[in-house]
Amino acid sequence: MAGGWARDGAVQEQIDASISDELARLKARKTPQGQSLTHCAECEEPIPEKRRAAIPGVKLCIDCQHDRDSTYQARGGINRRGSKDSQLK
């Protein structure tokens, strides 16, 4: 359902492109590699053996990792390919 100057399916194409961009960004995130630390790199608390076995190369304890993951990271807007009007013309 497109309107105005947009061709049919243009809105869905934009949605699909945004989703594929986000999936590619998530897949490109760095994952821990190498030897796991026995103690957290930030608070120096021991990292449980099961966590080290589950995540190779882990450097942070669960609490420090949760704090890092929950911090706000500003990113660009949803439509990173241009404005809606310019995309659909």
Biopython code that builds the backbone (N, CA, C, O; Angstrom):
import numpy as np
from Bio.PDB.StructureBuilder import StructureBuilder

atoms = [
    (1, "MET", "N", (0.843, -1.177, 0.000)),
    (1, "MET", "CA", (0.000, 0.000, 0.000)),
    (1, "MET", "C", (0.885, 1.236, 0.000)),
    (1, "MET", "O", (1.301, 1.696, 1.063)),
    (2, "ALA", "N", (1.164, 1.750, -1.111)),
    (2, "ALA", "CA", (1.947, 2.978, -1.218)),
    (2, "ALA", "C", (1.017, 4.112, -1.611)),
    (2, "ALA", "O", (-0.062, 3.880, -2.156)),
    (3, "GLY", "N", (1.426, 5.304, -1.341)),
    (3, "GLY", "CA", (0.604, 6.446, -1.687)),
    (3, "GLY", "C", (1.438, 7.516, -2.345)),
    (3, "GLY", "O", (2.662, 7.524, -2.213)),
    (4, "GLY", "N", (0.793, 8.417, -3.049)),
    (4, "GLY", "CA", (1.519, 9.505, -3.694)),
    (4, "GLY", "C", (2.398, 9.003, -4.818)),
    (4, "GLY", "O", (1.944, 8.260, -5.688)),
    (5, "TRP", "N", (3.674, 9.413, -4.800)),
    (5, "TRP", "CA", (4.610, 9.069, -5.864)),
    (5, "TRP", "C", (5.314, 7.733, -5.620)),
    (5, "TRP", "O", (6.071, 7.262, -6.468)),
    (6, "ALA", "N", (5.066, 7.145, -4.489)),
    (6, "ALA", "CA", (5.767, 5.890, -4.155)),
    (6, "ALA", "C", (5.162, 4.721, -4.915)),
    (6, "ALA", "O", (3.949, 4.654, -5.118)),
    (7, "ARG", "N", (6.019, 3.807, -5.329)),
    (7, "ARG", "CA", (5.539, 2.615, -6.024)),
    (7, "ARG", "C", (5.013, 1.607, -4.994)),
    (7, "ARG", "O", (5.293, 1.719, -3.801)),
    (8, "ASP", "N", (4.264, 0.645, -5.468)),
    (8, "ASP", "CA", (3.744, -0.381, -4.571)),
    (8, "ASP", "C", (4.891, -1.169, -3.954)),
    (8, "ASP", "O", (5.838, -1.546, -4.645)),
    (9, "GLY", "N", (4.804, -1.412, -2.669)),
    (9, "GLY", "CA", (5.818, -2.185, -1.967)),
    (9, "GLY", "C", (6.996, -1.376, -1.473)),
    (9, "GLY", "O", (7.885, -1.940, -0.836)),
    (10, "ALA", "N", (7.046, -0.078, -1.736)),
    (10, "ALA", "CA", (8.192, 0.741, -1.330)),
    (10, "ALA", "C", (8.294, 0.859, 0.183)),
    (10, "ALA", "O", (9.397, 0.855, 0.729)),
    (11, "VAL", "N", (7.176, 0.961, 0.856)),
    (11, "VAL", "CA", (7.190, 1.073, 2.317)),
    (11, "VAL", "C", (7.716, -0.221, 2.925)),
    (11, "VAL", "O", (8.544, -0.189, 3.836)),
    (12, "GLN", "N", (7.245, -1.349, 2.430)),
    (12, "GLN", "CA", (7.711, -2.632, 2.954)),
    (12, "GLN", "C", (9.197, -2.838, 2.666)),
    (12, "GLN", "O", (9.912, -3.417, 3.484)),
    (13, "GLU", "N", (9.665, -2.367, 1.510)),
    (13, "GLU", "CA", (11.086, -2.463, 1.196)),
    (13, "GLU", "C", (11.921, -1.670, 2.196)),
    (13, "GLU", "O", (12.991, -2.116, 2.609)),
    (14, "GLN", "N", (11.435, -0.498, 2.584)),
    (14, "GLN", "CA", (12.146, 0.324, 3.571)),
    (14, "GLN", "C", (12.181, -0.381, 4.925)),
    (14, "GLN", "O", (13.207, -0.378, 5.604)),
    (15, "ILE", "N", (11.073, -0.977, 5.309)),
    (15, "ILE", "CA", (11.019, -1.712, 6.578)),
    (15, "ILE", "C", (11.992, -2.881, 6.539)),
    (15, "ILE", "O", (12.749, -3.089, 7.487)),
    (16, "ASP", "N", (11.979, -3.644, 5.456)),
    (16, "ASP", "CA", (12.882, -4.786, 5.314)),
    (16, "ASP", "C", (14.344, -4.340, 5.344)),
    (16, "ASP", "O", (15.183, -5.009, 5.948)),
    (17, "ALA", "N", (14.652, -3.226, 4.701)),
    (17, "ALA", "CA", (16.021, -2.720, 4.689)),
    (17, "ALA", "C", (16.467, -2.309, 6.081)),
    (17, "ALA", "O", (17.606, -2.569, 6.470)),
    (18, "SER", "N", (15.586, -1.671, 6.832)),
    (18, "SER", "CA", (15.921, -1.267, 8.195)),
    (18, "SER", "C", (16.172, -2.484, 9.073)),
    (18, "SER", "O", (17.103, -2.489, 9.877)),
    (19, "ILE", "N", (15.352, -3.510, 8.924)),
    (19, "ILE", "CA", (15.519, -4.729, 9.714)),
    (19, "ILE", "C", (16.827, -5.426, 9.354)),
    (19, "ILE", "O", (17.556, -5.865, 10.244)),
    (20, "SER", "N", (17.130, -5.532, 8.071)),
    (20, "SER", "CA", (18.367, -6.205, 7.676)),
    (20, "SER", "C", (19.600, -5.412, 8.115)),
    (20, "SER", "O", (20.620, -6.009, 8.459)),
    (21, "ASP", "N", (19.523, -4.079, 8.109)),
    (21, "ASP", "CA", (20.627, -3.260, 8.607)),
    (21, "ASP", "C", (20.865, -3.516, 10.091)),
    (21, "ASP", "O", (22.008, -3.642, 10.530)),
    (22, "GLU", "N", (19.793, -3.591, 10.853)),
    (22, "GLU", "CA", (19.912, -3.813, 12.294)),
    (22, "GLU", "C", (20.456, -5.216, 12.585)),
    (22, "GLU", "O", (21.288, -5.379, 13.478)),
    (23, "LEU", "N", (20.003, -6.214, 11.853)),
    (23, "LEU", "CA", (20.520, -7.570, 12.043)),
    (23, "LEU", "C", (22.010, -7.645, 11.705)),
    (23, "LEU", "O", (22.773, -8.314, 12.402)),
    (24, "ALA", "N", (22.418, -6.968, 10.648)),
    (24, "ALA", "CA", (23.833, -6.957, 10.283)),
    (24, "ALA", "C", (24.662, -6.266, 11.356)),
    (24, "ALA", "O", (25.776, -6.698, 11.654)),
    (25, "ARG", "N", (24.128, -5.195, 11.941)),
    (25, "ARG", "CA", (24.839, -4.499, 13.016)),
    (25, "ARG", "C", (25.005, -5.399, 14.230)),
    (25, "ARG", "O", (26.069, -5.418, 14.849)),
    (26, "LEU", "N", (23.957, -6.148, 14.577)),
    (26, "LEU", "CA", (24.029, -7.043, 15.727)),
    (26, "LEU", "C", (25.007, -8.190, 15.484)),
    (26, "LEU", "O", (25.740, -8.584, 16.391)),
    (27, "LYS", "N", (25.020, -8.723, 14.271)),
    (27, "LYS", "CA", (25.928, -9.822, 13.960)),
    (27, "LYS", "C", (27.377, -9.360, 13.948)),
    (27, "LYS", "O", (28.278, -10.160, 14.203)),
    (28, "ALA", "N", (27.620, -8.089, 13.659)),
    (28, "ALA", "CA", (28.978, -7.562, 13.572)),
    (28, "ALA", "C", (29.558, -7.180, 14.936)),
    (28, "ALA", "O", (30.732, -6.822, 15.030)),
    (29, "ARG", "N", (28.749, -7.255, 15.987)),
    (29, "ARG", "CA", (29.248, -6.904, 17.321)),
    (29, "ARG", "C", (30.387, -7.825, 17.715)),
    (29, "ARG", "O", (30.401, -9.009, 17.378)),
    (30, "LYS", "N", (31.325, -7.266, 18.424)),
    (30, "LYS", "CA", (32.468, -8.052, 18.864)),
    (30, "LYS", "C", (32.028, -9.047, 19.936)),
    (30, "LYS", "O", (31.264, -8.704, 20.838)),
    (31, "THR", "N", (32.510, -10.259, 19.830)),
    (31, "THR", "CA", (32.247, -11.273, 20.835)),
    (31, "THR", "C", (33.549, -11.576, 21.558)),
    (31, "THR", "O", (34.626, -11.478, 20.969)),
    (32, "PRO", "N", (33.457, -11.940, 22.827)),
    (32, "PRO", "CA", (34.685, -12.250, 23.564)),
    (32, "PRO", "C", (35.437, -13.405, 22.906)),
    (32, "PRO", "O", (34.826, -14.366, 22.439)),
    (33, "GLN", "N", (36.743, -13.305, 22.871)),
    (33, "GLN", "CA", (37.577, -14.359, 22.306)),
    (33, "GLN", "C", (38.801, -14.535, 23.194)),
    (33, "GLN", "O", (39.146, -13.656, 23.984)),
    (34, "GLY", "N", (39.438, -15.669, 23.052)),
    (34, "GLY", "CA", (40.659, -15.928, 23.792)),
    (34, "GLY", "C", (40.382, -16.552, 25.145)),
    (34, "GLY", "O", (39.321, -17.135, 25.371)),
    (35, "GLN", "N", (41.335, -16.424, 26.028)),
    (35, "GLN", "CA", (41.256, -17.021, 27.356)),
    (35, "GLN", "C", (40.365, -16.183, 28.264)),
    (35, "GLN", "O", (40.484, -14.958, 28.303)),
    (36, "SER", "N", (39.476, -16.842, 28.991)),
    (36, "SER", "CA", (38.627, -16.157, 29.961)),
    (36, "SER", "C", (39.447, -15.771, 31.181)),
    (36, "SER", "O", (40.374, -16.480, 31.572)),
    (37, "LEU", "N", (39.103, -14.659, 31.764)),
    (37, "LEU", "CA", (39.752, -14.247, 33.001)),
    (37, "LEU", "C", (39.109, -14.982, 34.180)),
    (37, "LEU", "O", (37.931, -15.336, 34.127)),
    (38, "THR", "N", (39.865, -15.204, 35.214)),
    (38, "THR", "CA", (39.307, -15.834, 36.415)),
    (38, "THR", "C", (38.668, -14.805, 37.326)),
    (38, "THR", "O", (37.809, -15.136, 38.143)),
    (39, "HIS", "N", (39.092, -13.543, 37.184)),
    (39, "HIS", "CA", (38.537, -12.456, 37.990)),
    (39, "HIS", "C", (38.114, -11.314, 37.062)),
    (39, "HIS", "O", (38.730, -11.079, 36.022)),
    (40, "CYS", "N", (37.069, -10.622, 37.453)),
    (40, "CYS", "CA", (36.493, -9.542, 36.647)),
    (40, "CYS", "C", (37.526, -8.439, 36.400)),
    (40, "CYS", "O", (38.278, -8.070, 37.302)),
    (41, "ALA", "N", (37.555, -7.923, 35.185)),
    (41, "ALA", "CA", (38.496, -6.869, 34.807)),
    (41, "ALA", "C", (38.142, -5.530, 35.448)),
    (41, "ALA", "O", (38.996, -4.646, 35.526)),
    (42, "GLU", "N", (36.898, -5.360, 35.910)),
    (42, "GLU", "CA", (36.495, -4.084, 36.500)),
    (42, "GLU", "C", (36.468, -4.111, 38.020)),
    (42, "GLU", "O", (37.024, -3.223, 38.666)),
    (43, "CYS", "N", (35.822, -5.127, 38.602)),
    (43, "CYS", "CA", (35.658, -5.147, 40.059)),
    (43, "CYS", "C", (36.536, -6.191, 40.752)),
    (43, "CYS", "O", (36.594, -6.230, 41.981)),
    (44, "GLU", "N", (37.214, -7.032, 39.981)),
    (44, "GLU", "CA", (38.119, -8.061, 40.471)),
    (44, "GLU", "C", (37.440, -9.144, 41.318)),
    (44, "GLU", "O", (38.103, -9.843, 42.084)),
    (45, "GLU", "N", (36.119, -9.277, 41.177)),
    (45, "GLU", "CA", (35.409, -10.391, 41.812)),
    (45, "GLU", "C", (35.654, -11.651, 40.984)),
    (45, "GLU", "O", (35.857, -11.553, 39.774)),
    (46, "PRO", "N", (35.640, -12.839, 41.609)),
    (46, "PRO", "CA", (35.840, -14.073, 40.835)),
    (46, "PRO", "C", (34.700, -14.282, 39.832)),
    (46, "PRO", "O", (33.534, -14.047, 40.149)),
    (47, "ILE", "N", (35.049, -14.726, 38.623)),
    (47, "ILE", "CA", (34.053, -15.074, 37.606)),
    (47, "ILE", "C", (33.765, -16.564, 37.750)),
    (47, "ILE", "O", (34.695, -17.370, 37.717)),
    (48, "PRO", "N", (32.488, -16.953, 37.910)),
    (48, "PRO", "CA", (32.160, -18.372, 38.105)),
    (48, "PRO", "C", (32.653, -19.235, 36.941)),
    (48, "PRO", "O", (32.658, -18.807, 35.787)),
    (49, "GLU", "N", (33.062, -20.445, 37.270)),
    (49, "GLU", "CA", (33.586, -21.392, 36.276)),
    (49, "GLU", "C", (32.576, -21.657, 35.166)),
    (49, "GLU", "O", (32.951, -21.755, 33.997)),
    (50, "LYS", "N", (31.281, -21.776, 35.526)),
    (50, "LYS", "CA", (30.255, -22.056, 34.517)),
    (50, "LYS", "C", (30.131, -20.905, 33.527)),
    (50, "LYS", "O", (29.893, -21.141, 32.342)),
    (51, "ARG", "N", (30.286, -19.672, 33.983)),
    (51, "ARG", "CA", (30.237, -18.519, 33.073)),
    (51, "ARG", "C", (31.440, -18.544, 32.140)),
    (51, "ARG", "O", (31.298, -18.292, 30.943)),
    (52, "ARG", "N", (32.615, -18.844, 32.668)),
    (52, "ARG", "CA", (33.819, -18.904, 31.844)),
    (52, "ARG", "C", (33.728, -20.013, 30.804)),
    (52, "ARG", "O", (34.242, -19.872, 29.694)),
    (53, "ALA", "N", (33.071, -21.122, 31.163)),
    (53, "ALA", "CA", (32.917, -22.227, 30.213)),
    (53, "ALA", "C", (31.873, -21.899, 29.150)),
    (53, "ALA", "O", (32.011, -22.301, 27.995)),
    (54, "ALA", "N", (30.830, -21.169, 29.541)),
    (54, "ALA", "CA", (29.742, -20.850, 28.612)),
    (54, "ALA", "C", (30.128, -19.762, 27.614)),
    (54, "ALA", "O", (29.682, -19.783, 26.467)),
    (55, "ILE", "N", (30.957, -18.811, 28.048)),
    (55, "ILE", "CA", (31.333, -17.676, 27.196)),
    (55, "ILE", "C", (32.851, -17.615, 27.114)),
    (55, "ILE", "O", (33.484, -17.011, 27.980)),
    (56, "PRO", "N", (33.448, -18.223, 26.099)),
    (56, "PRO", "CA", (34.907, -18.173, 25.968)),
    (56, "PRO", "C", (35.404, -16.735, 25.842)),
    (56, "PRO", "O", (34.857, -15.950, 25.069)),
    (57, "GLY", "N", (36.424, -16.401, 26.591)),
    (57, "GLY", "CA", (37.000, -15.059, 26.521)),
    (57, "GLY", "C", (36.298, -14.037, 27.377)),
    (57, "GLY", "O", (36.527, -12.839, 27.211)),
    (58, "VAL", "N", (35.445, -14.474, 28.294)),
    (58, "VAL", "CA", (34.709, -13.523, 29.132)),
    (58, "VAL", "C", (35.685, -12.756, 30.026)),
    (58, "VAL", "O", (36.627, -13.331, 30.571)),
    (59, "LYS", "N", (35.445, -11.452, 30.169)),
    (59, "LYS", "CA", (36.333, -10.590, 30.948)),
    (59, "LYS", "C", (35.637, -9.950, 32.142)),
    (59, "LYS", "O", (36.298, -9.444, 33.049)),
    (60, "LEU", "N", (34.289, -9.971, 32.146)),
    (60, "LEU", "CA", (33.537, -9.291, 33.191)),
    (60, "LEU", "C", (32.629, -10.258, 33.940)),
    (60, "LEU", "O", (32.153, -11.243, 33.376)),
    (61, "CYS", "N", (32.394, -9.965, 35.221)),
    (61, "CYS", "CA", (31.422, -10.742, 35.985)),
    (61, "CYS", "C", (30.012, -10.374, 35.509)),
    (61, "CYS", "O", (29.838, -9.448, 34.717)),
    (62, "ILE", "N", (29.037, -11.090, 35.988)),
    (62, "ILE", "CA", (27.660, -10.871, 35.532)),
    (62, "ILE", "C", (27.180, -9.471, 35.882)),
    (62, "ILE", "O", (26.550, -8.813, 35.055)),
    (63, "ASP", "N", (27.467, -9.003, 37.096)),
    (63, "ASP", "CA", (27.001, -7.670, 37.511)),
    (63, "ASP", "C", (27.625, -6.562, 36.661)),
    (63, "ASP", "O", (26.923, -5.653, 36.218)),
    (64, "CYS", "N", (28.919, -6.631, 36.434)),
    (64, "CYS", "CA", (29.581, -5.600, 35.625)),
    (64, "CYS", "C", (29.112, -5.653, 34.168)),
    (64, "CYS", "O", (28.951, -4.615, 33.527)),
    (65, "GLN", "N", (28.893, -6.862, 33.650)),
    (65, "GLN", "CA", (28.393, -6.986, 32.282)),
    (65, "GLN", "C", (26.990, -6.412, 32.169)),
    (65, "GLN", "O", (26.662, -5.752, 31.183)),
    (66, "HIS", "N", (26.161, -6.661, 33.177)),
    (66, "HIS", "CA", (24.798, -6.110, 33.180)),
    (66, "HIS", "C", (24.840, -4.589, 33.211)),
    (66, "HIS", "O", (24.091, -3.933, 32.488)),
    (67, "ASP", "N", (25.715, -4.022, 34.046)),
    (67, "ASP", "CA", (25.841, -2.564, 34.110)),
    (67, "ASP", "C", (26.278, -1.994, 32.765)),
    (67, "ASP", "O", (25.761, -0.966, 32.327)),
    (68, "ARG", "N", (27.221, -2.653, 32.112)),
    (68, "ARG", "CA", (27.709, -2.181, 30.810)),
    (68, "ARG", "C", (26.617, -2.289, 29.746)),
    (68, "ARG", "O", (26.456, -1.385, 28.927)),
    (69, "ASP", "N", (25.865, -3.397, 29.757)),
    (69, "ASP", "CA", (24.811, -3.593, 28.759)),
    (69, "ASP", "C", (23.643, -2.639, 28.945)),
    (69, "ASP", "O", (22.967, -2.289, 27.978)),
    (70, "SER", "N", (23.399, -2.213, 30.186)),
    (70, "SER", "CA", (22.224, -1.384, 30.441)),
    (70, "SER", "C", (22.493, 0.109, 30.261)),
    (70, "SER", "O", (21.565, 0.912, 30.358)),
    (71, "THR", "N", (23.741, 0.495, 30.002)),
    (71, "THR", "CA", (24.010, 1.920, 29.788)),
    (71, "THR", "C", (23.450, 2.330, 28.423)),
    (71, "THR", "O", (23.506, 1.569, 27.458)),
    (72, "TYR", "N", (22.922, 3.524, 28.369)),
    (72, "TYR", "CA", (22.297, 4.036, 27.154)),
    (72, "TYR", "C", (23.351, 4.372, 26.116)),
    (72, "TYR", "O", (24.321, 5.070, 26.412)),
    (73, "GLN", "N", (23.164, 3.877, 24.900)),
    (73, "GLN", "CA", (24.054, 4.198, 23.795)),
    (73, "GLN", "C", (23.216, 4.781, 22.659)),
    (73, "GLN", "O", (22.438, 4.077, 22.016)),
    (74, "ALA", "N", (23.389, 6.061, 22.432)),
    (74, "ALA", "CA", (22.621, 6.732, 21.387)),
    (74, "ALA", "C", (23.067, 6.244, 20.016)),
    (74, "ALA", "O", (24.260, 6.083, 19.762)),
    (75, "ARG", "N", (22.109, 6.013, 19.145)),
    (75, "ARG", "CA", (22.388, 5.611, 17.765)),
    (75, "ARG", "C", (21.597, 6.519, 16.849)),
    (75, "ARG", "O", (20.817, 7.360, 17.298)),
    (76, "GLY", "N", (21.810, 6.337, 15.564)),
    (76, "GLY", "CA", (21.067, 7.104, 14.577)),
    (76, "GLY", "C", (19.594, 6.741, 14.600)),
    (76, "GLY", "O", (19.197, 5.792, 15.275)),
    (77, "GLY", "N", (18.800, 7.473, 13.883)),
    (77, "GLY", "CA", (17.369, 7.219, 13.826)),
    (77, "GLY", "C", (17.025, 5.931, 13.112)),
    (77, "GLY", "O", (17.907, 5.227, 12.620)),
    (78, "ILE", "N", (15.759, 5.631, 13.058)),
    (78, "ILE", "CA", (15.286, 4.401, 12.443)),
    (78, "ILE", "C", (15.568, 4.397, 10.944)),
    (78, "ILE", "O", (16.062, 3.405, 10.407)),
    (79, "ASN", "N", (15.260, 5.489, 10.276)),
    (79, "ASN", "CA", (15.436, 5.559, 8.827)),
    (79, "ASN", "C", (16.832, 6.090, 8.519)),
    (79, "ASN", "O", (17.016, 7.294, 8.342)),
    (80, "ARG", "N", (17.816, 5.192, 8.455)),
    (80, "ARG", "CA", (19.196, 5.602, 8.235)),
    (80, "ARG", "C", (19.531, 5.776, 6.761)),
    (80, "ARG", "O", (20.652, 6.164, 6.430)),
    (81, "ARG", "N", (18.607, 5.505, 5.888)),
    (81, "ARG", "CA", (18.894, 5.604, 4.455)),
    (81, "ARG", "C", (18.406, 6.919, 3.840)),
    (81, "ARG", "O", (18.512, 7.111, 2.629)),
    (82, "GLY", "N", (17.893, 7.791, 4.638)),
    (82, "GLY", "CA", (17.402, 9.060, 4.119)),
    (82, "GLY", "C", (15.998, 9.301, 4.620)),
    (82, "GLY", "O", (15.416, 8.438, 5.277)),
    (83, "SER", "N", (15.461, 10.435, 4.327)),
    (83, "SER", "CA", (14.123, 10.747, 4.807)),
    (83, "SER", "C", (13.093, 9.878, 4.080)),
    (83, "SER", "O", (13.336, 9.360, 2.990)),
    (84, "LYS", "N", (11.959, 9.744, 4.714)),
    (84, "LYS", "CA", (10.901, 8.905, 4.144)),
    (84, "LYS", "C", (10.498, 9.415, 2.760)),
    (84, "LYS", "O", (10.298, 8.626, 1.836)),
    (85, "ASP", "N", (10.380, 10.734, 2.621)),
    (85, "ASP", "CA", (9.949, 11.287, 1.343)),
    (85, "ASP", "C", (10.956, 11.013, 0.229)),
    (85, "ASP", "O", (10.579, 10.671, -0.891)),
    (86, "SER", "N", (12.245, 11.167, 0.550)),
    (86, "SER", "CA", (13.243, 10.963, -0.506)),
    (86, "SER", "C", (13.378, 9.479, -0.852)),
    (86, "SER", "O", (13.717, 9.134, -1.984)),
    (87, "GLN", "N", (13.118, 8.612, 0.109)),
    (87, "GLN", "CA", (13.230, 7.178, -0.129)),
    (87, "GLN", "C", (12.088, 6.667, -0.996)),
    (87, "GLN", "O", (12.288, 5.765, -1.810)),
    (88, "LEU", "N", (10.912, 7.221, -0.834)),
    (88, "LEU", "CA", (9.725, 6.676, -1.483)),
    (88, "LEU", "C", (9.401, 7.313, -2.822)),
    (88, "LEU", "O", (8.457, 6.879, -3.482)),
    (89, "LYS", "N", (10.132, 8.308, -3.245)),
    (89, "LYS", "CA", (9.828, 8.964, -4.528)),
    (89, "LYS", "C", (10.365, 8.170, -5.685)),
    (89, "LYS", "O", (10.203, 8.570, -6.837)),
]
sb = StructureBuilder()
sb.init_structure("model")
sb.init_model(0)
sb.init_chain("A")
sb.init_seg("    ")
for serial, (resi, resn, name, xyz) in enumerate(atoms, 1):
    if name == "N":
        sb.init_residue(resn, " ", resi, " ")
    sb.init_atom(name, np.array(xyz, "f"), 0.0, 1.0, " ", f" {name:<3s}", serial, name[0])
structure = sb.get_structure()
